[in-house]
Amino acid sequence: MRYMSKVYRKRKSAAFDPIDIYVGSRLRMCREHRGISQTKLGDAVGVSFQQLQKYEKGANRMGASRLHEISKILDVPVSFFFDDMPEELERKRATASPGDPMARRDVRELIDAYYAIGDKDKQKALFEMVKAIARSANG
């Protein structure tokens, strides 16, 4: 049991996990799309709206049973929360730091807006435009 408490303490002091942030952003996007408040969803799964906020920000990790319950309430498969997850998140996961851009709210909002577009061609066009702007800004 002491080992577990040391692991837990280490987790709390570490930066947010990029995968938890991604899953949380998908949760927030789906919840908002369905027009459900944090309070209402929290009540439905038996947690406070503050706890739900922490899930959505990636500050707290959701257990499998909680994620399953939320997926049923939002009427989406559990896989929805991992759909289109960028491959680089897995690589960044081990090296995430407090300065990680995925921990920033504006970055998460940009990602949410990108995925809210829904049309793959429009997403690709936006992605290419942003890359072009970044190239011109950097040299």
N, C-alpha and C positions, 0 to 999 in steps of 0.2 A: 504494500500500500504506500509506503514511503516513496518508492520509485515513481508511482503514478503522480503523487503530489509534486515531485520535482519536475516531471514532464509537464504537468499542468502549469506550474509557475513559469517554466521556460516559455511555453506557448503564450501565456498572457503578456509577457514582456517583449515578445517578438513582434515584428510588423505583421499586419494583416496578411493572410494568405491570399495570393492572387486568385486562386480558384474559388475560395469562399466569397471574395468580392464579386467575381463573375456570377456565381450562382445567386448571390444576393441581389445583384442588379437585374437578373432575369426574374427573380421573385417580385421585385418592386415593379418592373415593367408590366408583368402579367397582372398583378394586383391592381395597379392603376388603370390598366386597359379594361379590367372588369368593373371598375368603379367601386372597388371595395376599400374602405378605410383601413388603416393599420389597426385601429381599435377593434373593428368588426372581425377582421381576420384573426387577430390575436385572441379575441374571445372565443372564436370558433375552434382554435387549436389549443386553448388553455394557457396562453402566455399573455403578458402585458404588451401594450403597444410599444413600450420601450424595448422589450426583448425583440420584438419583430423588427424594430428599427436597427438593432444590432445585427440581426440576421441580414437585413437588406444592405447594410454597409460592409458586411463581411467581418465585423468585429467579433462576432460569435459564430461558431460553426454549428450548423444544424445536424442533428443526428438523422440517421436513415429513416427512422420511424416518423420523425417530425416532418421531414421532407416528403415522405409518402403521404402523410395526412394532409399537408398543404396542397400537394398535387391533386388530391381527390376533391378538396374544397374548391380549388381554382379550375377544376375540370381539365387538367393537362396531364400528360404522362410525365413521370419523374424525369425521363430523358430530356424533356423540354428545358430544364434548368441547366443542362450541359450542351444543348444544341449549339452548333456553330462556335464552340469554344476555340479560340485561337490556339494552335499547337504550341506557340511560344510560352503560353501560361505555364505549361508543365515544366519547361526549362527554367523559367523565371522563378518558379515556386521555391526552389532551393536557395535562391539568391535574393529574394525580396527584402527590401530594406525600408526604413521609414520614409525615405525619399522616393519610393517607388511611385511612378505616376498613377498606377492603378489604385492607389490609396487616396488619390485626389478626387473630390466630388465632381469637379468640372469635367474631368476625364471620364468618369463613370457616366455622367449625363450625356456626354458626347457619344459614348458607346451605345447607351440606351437609345438615343435619337437615331443613330445609324441603323440599329436593328429594327427600330420602329418603322423605318421606310418600307421594309417588306419586299420591295421589288429588287431582285438580285441585280438587274441591269443598272438601276439607279444607284444601288449601293456601290457597285463597281465603279461607275462614273464618278461618284463622290470620292471614293477612295483614291482613284487616279488623280483627281483634281487636288486633293490634299497633299498627295505625294509630290506633285508638280510644284505646288506652293512652297513646300518644305525645301525642295531642291533649289528653287530660286532664292529663297531666304538664306540658305546656307552657302551660297557661293555662286 
